[in-house]
Amino acid sequence: MRARIYQPSKTAMQSGKNKTKAWLLEYAPNSAKKVDPLMGYNSSSDMQQQIKLKFEDQESAIAYADKHNLAYDLIETKKVKRQPASYPANFAHNRKGTWTH
């Protein structure tokens, strides 16, 4: 059984970083999903892919996987450097970039 440990990124619908601090451990699917012939829905008989365990930090997630003899893939998140934006910077006389107003 294989698991992956990662820190979720923020969704496009979020402006804050509320649900991005926890680390998740979720199991990889054991079998591919099948299409139901009657309704056309995707279904699977693998119940472990529904399990998501939350941890406060990366070390505790790795310790859990080691304790339960789980093979895991650790997915590191990239930190994005953002420059602070302010409204007056849009109208600065030494602005770099094209004027869009």
C-alpha positions in Angstrom: 0.0 0.0 0.0 1.4 3.4 -1.0 0.5 6.8 0.5 1.4 10.4 -0.4 2.2 13.1 2.1 1.7 16.7 1.0 0.6 20.1 2.0 -2.4 21.3 0.0 -2.2 24.4 -2.0 -4.9 27.1 -1.8 -7.7 26.9 -4.3 -8.6 29.5 -6.8 -11.7 30.4 -4.8 -9.6 31.3 -1.7 -7.9 34.6 -1.1 -6.4 33.4 2.2 -4.2 30.5 3.3 -6.5 29.0 5.9 -6.5 25.3 4.9 -3.0 25.2 3.6 -1.1 24.8 6.9 -1.9 21.2 7.7 -0.2 18.2 6.1 -2.3 15.4 4.5 -1.6 11.7 4.2 -3.8 10.0 1.7 -3.6 6.5 0.2 -3.0 5.9 -3.5 -5.8 4.1 -5.3 -5.3 0.3 -5.6 -7.4 0.0 -8.7 -8.5 2.2 -11.5 -12.0 3.6 -11.4 -14.7 1.9 -13.5 -17.6 3.5 -15.4 -21.0 2.3 -14.3 -22.8 0.9 -17.3 -26.2 2.1 -16.3 -25.6 5.6 -15.1 -22.2 6.4 -16.5 -20.8 7.4 -13.1 -17.2 6.7 -12.1 -17.0 4.2 -9.3 -14.4 2.3 -7.4 -14.4 -0.6 -4.9 -11.3 0.8 -3.1 -12.5 2.4 0.1 -9.1 3.6 1.3 -8.9 6.4 -1.2 -11.6 8.2 0.7 -9.3 8.5 3.8 -7.4 11.7 4.4 -5.5 12.1 7.6 -4.5 15.6 8.7 -1.3 16.3 10.6 0.1 19.5 12.1 3.5 19.1 10.6 5.5 17.1 8.1 7.5 15.1 10.7 4.4 13.7 12.4 2.9 12.6 9.1 6.2 10.8 8.3 6.3 9.3 11.8 2.8 7.9 11.3 3.7 6.3 8.0 6.8 4.8 9.4 5.0 3.5 12.4 2.4 1.7 10.3 4.9 0.5 7.7 3.5 2.6 4.8 5.5 3.4 1.8 5.0 7.0 1.0 5.9 9.7 -1.5 6.7 13.1 0.1 5.6 16.0 -2.1 7.2 19.3 -1.2 5.4 22.5 -1.9 7.2 25.4 -3.6 7.1 28.7 -1.8 6.0 31.5 -4.1 7.7 34.9 -3.6 5.3 37.7 -4.1 6.1 41.3 -4.2 3.8 43.4 -2.0 1.2 45.2 -4.1 -0.4 48.4 -3.2 -3.0 50.6 -4.9 -0.8 53.7 -5.3 1.9 51.6 -7.0 -0.5 51.4 -10.0 -0.1 55.1 -10.6 3.6 55.6 -9.9 5.6 57.7 -12.4 8.5 55.2 -12.4 6.2 52.1 -13.0 7.7 49.2 -14.8 5.4 47.5 -17.3 2.7 48.7 -19.6 0.1 51.2 -18.6 -3.3 49.6 -18.8 -5.7 52.3 -17.5 
